[in-house]
Amino acid sequence: MKADIEWTEKLEDRVKRKVRITFTGKTLMKWQTKRSDEEMWDYDTPPSEEDWDHLVEKVDILYHRRRQPYQRLELVKKLRKEALSE
């Protein structure tokens, strides 16, 4: 499976956490996270507000580099707003 966007961050307990977002279709996206001390990917934990902010920033940068369409940037902003308002 090809990952559209991913990044790695180091948590406070010095464990790396990898975040992967795959876009499936025009209106759907799937979040995956994996800590370096775990074997399996986590598909069920909802993303935090910081994760959403980081994703919006990443997609905006990729849009300005012409690597992501404008519709995807709008989709991410829309889904972020919906997720954080719940």
Sequence and secondary structure as in RCSB ss.txt:
>XXXX:A:sequence
MKADIEWTEKLEDRVKRKVRITFTGKTLMKWQTKRSDEEMWDYDTPPSEEDWDHLVEKVDILYHRRRQPYQRLEL
VKKLRKEALSE
>XXXX:A:secstr
   SEEEEEE TTS EEEEEEEEETTTEEEEEEEETT SS B SS   HHHHHHHHHHHHHHHHTTSS HHHHHH
HHHHHHHHHH 
